[in-house]
Each structure stands twice: as structure tokens, then as C-alpha cells.
Amino acid sequence: MRARYVGAIGVVAALAAVTAIVASGATGGTSRSAAESITIWLQPEAKSGWQAAVTDATKVLQAKHPGVEVNVEEQQWTEHLAKFDTALAGGTPPDVVEMGNSEIFAYMVAGAFAPLNKADFPNSKTWLKGLADSGSYAGKLYGVPYYAGARAVMYRKDLYRAAGVKVPKTLAEFDAAGRKLMTKYGKDKNFSAFYFAGRNWHNGMAWVYDYGGRIAYSKGGKWVGDLESPRAIAGLTRLKATVLAQSRATKTNDEAHPWQALVFSKGKVASFLGNGWEWGQAITKKGGGNPAIEPKMAAYPMPSHIKGRYLPTFIGGSVLGVPASSKNKQLATEWIAAFTTTKNEILMAKAGNIANTTTLADVNKRDPQRYPFALAAKYSWYIPTAKNWTKVEKAFVLENMLVSIFTGKSSVQEAAKKADDQMEKILNAS
């Protein structure tokens, strides 16, 4: 699964459009009788990967409510948001809709989704934190975690072996492994033991969260930047040391320019921290990858500075929401609960995704390509769900902070304070 993360400009536009739709008064719901039918919008993965789970949820609901018709309609990622906007404007929304976990943000802010009770859903006490956070706003749940994608370290087994490096269990061991790799291969000025582009903030903030810091938090109705806190500074300082010692990637561009997986495929990189789908990108010839490296590849969850834990990963995936204008909210809630049971989440995991709960990380334990990413997801984080967060992204606050740190333009403390000041000004603007 390729994690879906919508850029700031796209979300800002979506927020404006959705706010207009909701404000227009299109809250009448559908004309269907709540006792007769509900409509579910799911993306193609459900039909191709876990149709049995869809069928099971429908049977459970119909057994409890005889006569209820459940219409499951397949949508497409490229057009479902425009279609949903039209349905909202016309007062004919589905009763359950799948959203990419970044897509739901604008709709939560605009009031397009109904608040849900976390206790109504299976495994809610052990949901992946980052996925649950992405479906929450202002202390309320709007998107039920469905399935996820996470990031892990993909590495070259042959290079590790030749340098006498074993899979590290702590961040200290990871840094020690990097030193060995750079000693053996670093005479090549294009070689990186750990490829890390300077503007890669989705990975960079993982060090902040690993040390107990945060990007920002809400207190007394105001947003406070947390990057200059001692814990965040410790994480950023450790990140700087790791990157400067191990990476020769660009310090002024991001991981997509060029794509880190494609750089990895060329043989000048021993490891990188990437999404599960980047494995395929690295080995697919059509997209510029190198099929010859596949037998030499493996993965492991990025270790934490705390023994026995992993570095918190930025999470992608899908959530399930109930539109505020649905007339079938209770039935919709019950269908989602039946759909996301442990049994059905196992089906989704076996199809190649990560289940919505930390208790199912071992489903693919024998699969060396999938298992590391499931383990990585046990510790996760997500962006602050602040109304103006997308404006922070649009201003490249975090990217510019990291570039300043990695290039030596500013000290860690100076760069973090500047980022906090910028974020607070943007996040607290009316």
C-alpha cells in the first residue's frame, strides 16, 4: 500500500471547499429510510484484498437488524473526494466513507463528519496511535482506524555483512553500524551508510517524538510550539549527529528529489528509512529501480534510543467516518465496528497491510518484507490536528528548520526556537 499524504496546498483548498459545502446547510441527509438501507464507500483494495471482511460485516449487521440493505460501493482514490463533496452539497452522502488518513482532516475541521464513541469499536484501546490521532480533532474521534502503512529501515544485507554489521537493536548500535559502514565504503564520496535528505521532516520528527518531544500541543485554547523543549532538542541533536556522520544525501532537498529508494537501488546507499511501498520502487525496473538488488535487501524497524522500543514512525493509511448528514449514523457505526473486528483486521494484514491495532503486529511474522513495517507501526505519531496546520506545511517551517540545522546555518536551539515562533504565529492566527 502506498501511504497517502495530501500536501498542504491541496488540503487548504479542500478545507475551503468543504467549509462552504457544510455551511451551505446541506445537512438534511439522505431520503432513504434508516430502517431500509445504508451505503458504504470503500476503495478498491477492500474488494481485491479482503472482500470476506466486507461480507462478514454486512452479515453481522443484517443479523442484528433484519431487513436492512447494505450497499457497498467501490470508489477510486483519484476521484472520491470530488464525488464526496458533490454528495455533501446535494444532501445525499454515503453513511460510511473511507478516507486516506490525511484526507479526513479538512472534513473534520469543517464539521462534515459525526463524532464517534471510541468505546464502540474493537481494539480501540490498542489502536495505532498515529492512525487514531489522524482521525481525531479537538479531542473527538471522527475517523475509525482501518489499516495502515509505516516506515522501516531498508538495507543491503551484503554491505552490512561485509562491514561486519548486524541489525541494530538500539539507536546507539545503529550509529555504531553507520560508522563501520562509512569506514569501509566512505572513501566513495557518493556513499551513504544511511541516506537522509535534509528536508525529510516526516522522518526527522521521529527523533523528536522518540525523545519524548512533540512538534506542538494545545494548551488553554492556544497552540504552543514544542521543538525548543529539552526533549525535542535532544532528539534533534541526535538526529543531526546521525545524519552528518552517515548521510551524503542533499541537505537542501527532500527525499523525493531524487527518490531515496531509487538512489538506494543504484548501490551507493547501505540503508534508508522509507515506506513499505518504496521496497517495490527500489526493485522495479520500469520506474527506475534495480531488480538485481532484491535478493540483497531486507528491512528492520528503526531502533529507538530506548532499548526494546522502536523509533516512532509517521503513519499513513485509511480511516472510516460517518458523515454528519447521514440519517443512518447508528447503523453506520455498527457496520464499522463489525468490519474492524480482530478477525477482519487479520484478513487485511494478511493481504499486505498493517492492522489498526498493535496487538496484531505478528500476523506476518514469517514475511521478512512485511513484518518489519508492522513492528515499526507499534510506535507512531501524526501531525498536530490544528486548524491552521496546513499553513505551517505551506510555509515549510519544519523543512527549513532541518536545513538550517544540517547545513550549520543555525544551532539546533536557534533553529528550533525560530520554528516554534513561526508555528505559534500561524497556528494561533484567526
C-alpha positions as CSV (number, residue, x, y, z in Angstrom):
1,M,0.0,0.0,0.0
2,R,1.3,3.4,-0.9
3,A,0.7,5.8,2.0
4,R,-1.5,8.7,1.1
5,Y,-0.4,12.1,2.4
6,V,-2.0,15.2,0.9
7,G,0.2,18.3,0.6
8,A,-0.6,21.5,2.4
9,I,-1.9,23.4,-0.6
10,G,-4.3,20.7,-1.6
11,V,-5.7,20.4,1.9
12,V,-6.1,24.2,2.2
13,A,-8.2,24.2,-1.0
14,A,-10.2,21.2,0.2
15,L,-10.8,22.9,3.6
16,A,-12.2,26.0,1.9
17,A,-14.4,24.0,-0.4
18,V,-15.7,21.6,2.3
19,T,-16.4,24.5,4.7
20,A,-18.5,26.1,2.0
21,I,-20.4,22.9,1.4
22,V,-21.2,22.3,5.1
23,A,-22.0,26.0,5.7
24,S,-24.5,25.9,2.8
25,G,-26.9,24.0,5.0
26,A,-26.7,20.7,3.2
27,T,-27.3,18.6,6.3
28,G,-30.6,17.0,5.5
29,G,-29.1,13.6,5.0
30,T,-30.5,11.0,2.5
31,S,-34.1,10.3,1.6
32,R,-33.7,6.6,2.4
33,S,-35.4,5.2,5.5
34,A,-32.9,4.4,8.2
35,A,-34.6,1.1,8.6
36,E,-34.1,0.1,5.0
37,S,-30.6,0.7,3.8
38,I,-27.1,2.2,4.3
39,T,-24.4,3.0,1.8
40,I,-20.8,2.2,2.3
41,W,-18.0,3.8,0.2
42,L,-14.8,1.8,0.1
43,Q,-11.7,2.0,-2.1
44,P,-10.7,-0.9,-4.5
45,E,-8.3,-2.5,-2.0
46,A,-11.3,-3.9,0.0
47,K,-12.8,-5.9,-2.8
48,S,-9.5,-7.2,-4.1
49,G,-7.8,-7.9,-0.8
50,W,-10.4,-8.6,1.9
51,Q,-13.9,-9.0,0.4
52,A,-14.6,-11.6,3.1
53,A,-14.3,-8.9,5.7
54,V,-16.8,-6.7,3.9
55,T,-19.2,-9.7,3.6
56,D,-18.8,-10.6,7.2
57,A,-19.6,-7.1,8.5
58,T,-22.7,-6.9,6.3
59,K,-23.9,-10.3,7.6
60,V,-23.3,-9.3,11.2
61,L,-25.3,-6.1,10.7
62,Q,-28.2,-7.8,8.9
63,A,-28.4,-10.5,11.6
64,K,-28.8,-7.8,14.2
65,H,-31.2,-5.7,12.0
66,P,-33.2,-7.9,9.7
67,G,-34.3,-6.3,6.5
68,V,-31.5,-3.7,6.4
69,E,-30.0,-3.4,3.0
70,V,-26.2,-2.7,2.8
71,N,-24.9,-1.2,-0.4
72,V,-21.1,-1.3,-0.6
73,E,-19.9,0.9,-3.5
74,E,-16.4,0.9,-4.8
75,Q,-14.7,4.3,-5.2
76,Q,-11.5,5.4,-6.8
77,W,-8.7,7.3,-5.0
78,T,-8.4,9.8,-7.9
79,E,-12.0,11.0,-7.8
80,H,-13.6,10.1,-4.5
81,L,-13.1,13.4,-2.8
82,A,-14.8,15.4,-5.6
83,K,-17.6,12.8,-5.6
84,F,-18.0,13.1,-1.8
85,D,-18.1,16.9,-2.0
86,T,-20.9,16.6,-4.5
87,A,-22.8,14.2,-2.3
88,L,-22.5,16.5,0.7
89,A,-23.7,19.5,-1.3
90,G,-26.7,17.6,-2.6
91,G,-27.6,16.1,0.8
92,T,-27.0,12.6,-0.3
93,P,-23.8,11.4,1.4
94,P,-22.9,7.8,2.0
95,D,-23.4,6.5,5.5
96,V,-19.8,5.2,5.8
97,V,-16.9,6.6,3.8
98,E,-13.2,5.5,3.6
99,M,-10.7,8.4,3.7
100,G,-7.0,8.5,3.4
101,N,-5.9,9.4,6.9
102,S,-4.7,12.9,5.8
103,E,-7.7,13.5,3.6
104,I,-10.2,13.5,6.5
105,F,-8.5,16.5,8.2
106,A,-10.3,19.2,6.2
107,Y,-13.6,17.5,6.7
108,M,-13.2,17.1,10.4
109,V,-12.4,20.8,10.7
110,A,-15.4,21.8,8.6
111,G,-17.8,19.6,10.6
112,A,-18.6,17.2,7.8
113,F,-18.2,14.1,9.9
114,A,-20.1,13.0,13.0
115,P,-18.2,12.5,16.3
116,L,-17.9,8.8,17.3
117,N,-17.5,7.0,20.6
118,K,-14.2,5.2,20.7
119,A,-15.5,2.6,23.0
120,D,-18.0,1.4,20.3
121,F,-15.1,-0.1,18.3
122,P,-13.0,-3.3,18.7
123,N,-9.4,-2.9,19.8
124,S,-9.8,0.8,20.4
125,K,-7.5,0.7,23.5
126,T,-4.7,-0.7,21.3
127,W,-5.2,1.3,18.1
128,L,-2.1,2.5,16.3
129,K,-1.6,5.9,18.0
130,G,-0.6,7.8,14.8
131,L,-3.6,6.4,12.9
132,A,-6.1,7.2,15.7
133,D,-4.6,10.7,16.1
134,S,-5.1,11.4,12.4
135,G,-8.9,10.7,12.8
136,S,-9.3,12.9,15.8
137,Y,-9.8,16.6,16.1
138,A,-10.4,18.9,19.1
139,G,-10.5,15.9,21.4
140,K,-13.1,14.0,19.5
141,L,-12.9,10.9,17.2
142,Y,-14.2,11.2,13.7
143,G,-12.2,8.6,11.8
144,V,-12.0,5.0,13.0
145,P,-8.6,3.4,12.2
146,Y,-9.0,1.0,9.3
147,Y,-5.5,-0.1,8.2
148,A,-2.1,1.5,7.9
149,G,1.3,1.8,6.3
150,A,4.5,2.6,8.2
151,R,8.2,3.2,7.7
152,A,11.2,1.0,8.4
153,V,14.9,0.8,7.5
154,M,15.5,-0.9,4.2
155,Y,19.1,-2.1,3.9
156,R,21.6,-4.0,1.9
157,K,22.4,-7.3,3.6
158,D,25.6,-7.8,1.6
159,L,27.0,-4.4,2.6
160,Y,26.2,-4.9,6.2
161,R,27.8,-8.3,6.2
162,A,30.9,-7.1,4.5
163,A,31.3,-4.3,7.1
164,G,30.8,-6.7,10.0
165,V,27.5,-5.1,10.9
166,K,24.5,-6.8,12.5
167,V,20.9,-5.5,12.6
168,P,21.0,-2.8,15.3
169,K,18.7,-3.0,18.3
170,T,19.2,0.5,19.7
171,L,20.0,3.9,18.2
172,A,23.5,3.7,19.6
173,E,24.0,0.4,17.8
174,F,22.6,2.0,14.6
175,D,25.1,4.8,14.8
176,A,27.9,2.4,15.5
177,A,26.9,0.4,12.5
178,G,26.9,3.6,10.4
179,R,30.5,4.4,11.5
180,K,31.6,0.9,10.4
181,L,29.9,1.2,7.0
182,M,31.4,4.7,6.4
183,T,34.9,3.4,7.4
184,K,34.6,0.6,4.8
185,Y,32.8,2.4,2.0
186,G,33.0,6.1,2.8
187,K,36.0,6.8,0.6
188,D,33.4,6.9,-2.2
189,K,32.1,10.5,-1.8
190,N,28.7,9.4,-3.0
191,F,28.3,6.7,-0.5
192,S,25.8,6.9,2.5
193,A,25.6,4.4,5.3
194,F,22.1,6.0,6.0
195,Y,20.6,8.1,3.2
196,F,18.7,11.1,4.7
197,A,17.7,14.1,2.7
198,G,17.8,17.4,4.6
199,R,14.2,18.4,4.1
200,N,12.8,15.0,5.1
201,W,10.7,16.2,8.0
202,H,8.4,13.2,8.2
203,N,11.3,11.1,9.2
204,G,13.2,13.9,11.1
205,M,10.4,14.5,13.5
206,A,10.6,10.8,14.5
207,W,13.7,11.6,16.6
208,V,11.8,14.4,18.3
209,Y,9.0,12.0,19.3
210,D,11.5,9.3,20.3
211,Y,13.0,11.5,22.9
212,G,9.6,12.5,24.3
213,G,9.2,15.8,22.4
214,R,6.4,17.0,20.2
215,I,6.0,19.4,17.3
216,A,3.3,21.4,19.0
217,Y,0.5,21.0,21.5
218,S,-2.7,22.8,22.5
219,K,-2.9,24.4,26.0
220,G,-5.7,26.7,27.2
221,G,-7.1,27.2,23.7
222,K,-3.7,28.2,22.3
223,W,-1.1,26.2,20.3
224,V,2.4,26.0,21.7
225,G,5.5,25.0,19.7
226,D,7.4,22.3,21.5
227,L,10.6,22.0,19.4
228,E,12.7,24.1,21.7
229,S,11.8,21.9,24.7
230,P,14.7,19.9,26.2
231,R,13.3,16.6,25.0
232,A,12.8,17.8,21.4
233,I,16.3,19.5,21.4
234,A,17.8,16.1,22.5
235,G,16.1,14.4,19.6
236,L,17.1,17.0,17.0
237,T,20.7,17.0,18.3
238,R,20.8,13.2,18.0
239,L,19.3,13.4,14.5
240,K,21.9,15.9,13.4
241,A,24.8,13.7,14.6
242,T,23.4,10.7,12.8
243,V,22.8,12.5,9.5
244,L,26.1,14.3,9.4
245,A,28.0,11.2,10.2
246,Q,26.2,8.8,7.8
247,S,24.5,10.6,5.0
248,R,25.8,12.3,1.9
249,A,22.3,13.0,0.6
250,T,21.3,16.5,-0.4
251,K,20.9,18.7,2.7
252,T,18.7,21.2,0.9
253,N,16.2,19.0,-0.8
254,D,13.7,16.3,0.2
255,E,13.5,12.5,-0.1
256,A,11.6,12.6,-3.3
257,H,14.1,14.8,-5.2
258,P,15.6,12.4,-6.1
259,W,13.5,9.5,-4.7
260,Q,15.6,7.9,-2.0
261,A,14.5,4.4,-3.0
262,L,15.9,4.9,-6.5
263,V,19.2,6.3,-5.1
264,F,19.3,3.2,-2.9
265,S,18.8,0.9,-5.9
266,K,22.0,2.3,-7.5
267,G,24.3,0.7,-4.9
268,K,25.7,3.8,-3.2
269,V,23.5,3.6,-0.2
270,A,23.5,1.0,2.6
271,S,20.2,1.9,4.2
272,F,17.3,4.4,4.2
273,L,14.1,4.9,6.3
274,G,11.2,4.5,3.9
275,N,7.6,3.5,3.4
276,G,6.8,-0.1,2.7
277,W,5.9,0.7,-0.9
278,E,9.4,2.0,-1.5
279,W,10.6,-1.5,-1.4
280,G,8.9,-2.1,-4.7
281,Q,10.0,1.2,-6.1
282,A,13.6,0.2,-5.4
283,I,13.4,-3.1,-7.3
284,T,11.0,-2.2,-10.2
285,K,12.9,-1.6,-13.4
286,K,10.1,0.2,-15.1
287,G,10.2,3.0,-12.6
288,G,14.0,3.3,-12.5
289,G,14.7,0.7,-9.8
290,N,17.1,-2.2,-9.9
291,P,15.6,-5.8,-9.7
292,A,19.1,-7.2,-9.1
293,I,19.3,-5.8,-5.6
294,E,16.1,-7.6,-4.4
295,P,17.9,-10.7,-3.0
296,K,20.3,-8.4,-1.2
297,M,17.5,-6.4,0.5
298,A,16.0,-6.7,3.9
299,A,14.3,-4.4,6.5
300,Y,14.1,-3.8,10.2
301,P,12.2,-1.2,12.3
302,M,14.3,1.8,13.1
303,P,15.5,1.3,16.7
304,S,14.9,3.8,19.5
305,H,17.4,5.3,21.9
306,I,15.4,3.3,24.4
307,K,16.3,-0.4,24.4
308,G,13.3,-2.6,23.4
309,R,11.5,0.1,21.5
310,Y,11.4,1.5,18.0
311,L,11.7,5.0,16.7
312,P,8.1,6.3,16.4
313,T,7.1,6.2,12.7
314,F,5.0,8.7,10.8
315,I,1.9,6.8,9.8
316,G,-0.2,6.6,6.7
317,G,-3.3,4.7,5.9
318,S,-7.1,4.8,5.9
319,V,-9.8,5.7,8.4
320,L,-13.6,5.2,8.2
321,G,-16.0,8.0,9.0
322,V,-19.7,8.7,9.3
323,P,-20.9,11.9,7.6
324,A,-22.7,14.3,9.9
325,S,-25.6,14.5,7.5
326,S,-26.2,10.7,7.4
327,K,-29.6,9.6,8.7
328,N,-28.2,6.2,9.5
329,K,-25.4,7.0,12.0
330,Q,-26.2,4.2,14.4
331,L,-26.3,1.5,11.6
332,A,-23.2,3.0,10.1
333,T,-21.3,2.9,13.4
334,E,-22.3,-0.7,13.9
335,W,-21.2,-1.7,10.4
336,I,-17.8,-0.1,11.0
337,A,-17.5,-1.9,14.3
338,A,-18.3,-5.3,12.6
339,F,-15.9,-4.5,9.8
340,T,-12.9,-3.7,12.0
341,T,-13.0,-6.8,14.3
342,T,-9.8,-8.6,15.1
343,K,-10.8,-11.4,12.7
344,N,-11.2,-8.9,9.8
345,E,-8.2,-6.9,10.7
346,I,-6.2,-10.1,10.4
347,L,-7.5,-10.6,6.9
348,M,-6.4,-7.1,6.0
349,A,-2.9,-7.7,7.4
350,K,-2.5,-11.0,5.5
351,A,-3.4,-9.0,2.3
352,G,-0.3,-6.9,2.9
353,N,-1.3,-4.0,5.1
354,I,-0.8,-3.2,8.8
355,A,-3.8,-3.9,11.1
356,N,-5.2,-1.0,13.1
357,T,-4.0,-2.4,16.4
358,T,-0.6,-3.0,17.9
359,T,-1.8,-6.5,19.1
360,L,-1.7,-7.9,15.5
361,A,1.9,-6.9,14.6
362,D,2.9,-10.6,14.5
363,V,0.3,-11.7,11.8
364,N,3.0,-11.5,9.1
365,K,5.9,-12.6,11.4
366,R,7.2,-15.1,8.8
367,D,7.2,-12.5,6.0
368,P,10.6,-10.6,6.0
369,Q,9.3,-7.9,3.8
370,R,6.1,-7.1,5.7
371,Y,6.9,-7.9,9.3
372,P,9.4,-5.1,10.0
373,F,6.9,-2.4,8.9
374,A,4.2,-3.9,11.2
375,L,6.6,-3.9,14.1
376,A,7.6,-0.3,13.3
377,A,3.9,0.8,13.5
378,K,3.7,-0.2,17.2
379,Y,5.1,3.2,17.9
380,S,3.8,6.0,15.7
381,W,2.9,9.7,15.6
382,Y,0.9,12.1,13.5
383,I,0.9,15.8,12.8
384,P,-0.9,18.2,15.2
385,T,-4.5,18.3,14.2
386,A,-4.7,22.1,14.4
387,K,-7.0,24.0,12.1
388,N,-4.1,26.0,10.6
389,W,-1.6,23.2,10.4
390,T,-1.7,23.1,6.6
391,K,-0.4,26.7,6.6
392,V,2.6,25.5,8.7
393,E,3.4,23.0,5.9
394,K,2.8,25.6,3.2
395,A,5.4,27.8,4.9
396,F,7.9,24.9,5.0
397,V,8.6,25.6,8.7
398,L,9.9,22.2,9.6
399,E,11.9,21.7,6.4
400,N,13.6,25.0,6.8
401,M,14.5,24.2,10.4
402,L,16.1,20.9,9.4
403,V,18.1,22.5,6.5
404,S,19.4,25.2,8.9
405,I,20.5,22.5,11.4
406,F,22.1,20.2,8.9
407,T,23.9,23.0,7.0
408,G,25.2,24.7,10.1
409,K,23.4,27.9,9.3
410,S,21.8,27.8,12.8
411,S,22.4,25.9,16.0
412,V,19.8,23.3,16.9
413,Q,18.4,25.6,19.7
414,E,18.2,28.6,17.4
415,A,16.6,26.7,14.5
416,A,14.1,25.1,16.9
417,K,13.1,28.4,18.5
418,K,12.6,30.1,15.2
419,A,10.4,27.2,14.1
420,D,8.4,27.4,17.3
421,D,7.9,31.1,16.9
422,Q,6.7,30.6,13.3
423,M,4.3,27.8,14.2
424,E,2.7,29.6,17.1
425,K,2.1,32.7,15.0
426,I,0.5,30.6,12.2
427,L,-1.4,28.1,14.4
428,N,-2.9,30.8,16.6
429,A,-4.0,33.1,13.8
430,S,-7.7,33.6,13.5
